[in-house]
Amino acid sequence: SNAGYLDALRYLAELQKEGKIKHLALTNFDTERLKLIHQAGIPIVSNQVQYSIIDRRPEVKMVPFCQQHNIKLLTY
């Protein structure tokens, strides 16, 4: 619920533009926050989320969003 993560990601995106880091990736961000990050123009290459036969939530919104925006989805 703390939007400070956007400030941190903006800073990391600046470091990326300067060539100090190559890629930005996330872990355990939900689809709504991933959308906000994408709308802010922050380039994300992947998001790692929990996925199992019991918890198949990523199939609902996360998979289509990631496919549409060329974001790799890593699951554990």
N, C-alpha and C positions, 0 to 999 in steps of 0.2 A: 504493500500500500504506500510505501515511501517512493516518491518519484525521483529521488536522488540517483537512482540507477541510470536515468537518462543523462544526467550531467556526467557521470563517470564514463558512460559509453561515448558521449560526445568527445570527451577528453581523449579516450582511446582512439576514436576515429581520427582525431587531429594527429596523434602519434603515427597512425597508419599513413596518413597523407604525407607526413614527413619522412616516411620510409623506415621508421624505427620499429614497427611491428608489421607483420605480413597480413594476418587475417584476424577478424573478430569472430568469436564463437560464444555461444551461450550454453548454460546448463539449467534445466528445469524452469524455463520461462514458459508461461502459458500463452495461448494464441492471442489473447487480447493485448498482453504486454508486447508480444512480438510484433503485432500490428502497429502499436504506438512507436516502437523502435524503427520499424520500416518507414512509417510516415515521417519520422524525424530525419530521414535520409541517412541513417546509420547503416553501413553495409555489413550484414551478418552472413557468414558462410554456413553456419550450422547451429542446431539446437539439439541438445541431448536431453531426452525425457524418459521417464519410466513407462514401460509398456509390457503388458503380459496378457495372458488369456483372461485374467481377472480384471485388469485395468486396461481397457482398450479405448479410453477417452481420446488419445491422439488421433485416432482414425476419423473422428467426427469433424473437427475443425483444423487441427494442426497439419495433417497430411495434405489436404487441398491447398492450404495457404502456403506451405513450404514448396509444393510443386509449382504453384503459380509464380512464386518469387525466387525460384532457383536457390532455395535454402536447403541444405542437406539435413535430414532428420536422422539422428543417431539415437538408438534406443538401448536401454539396459533393463 
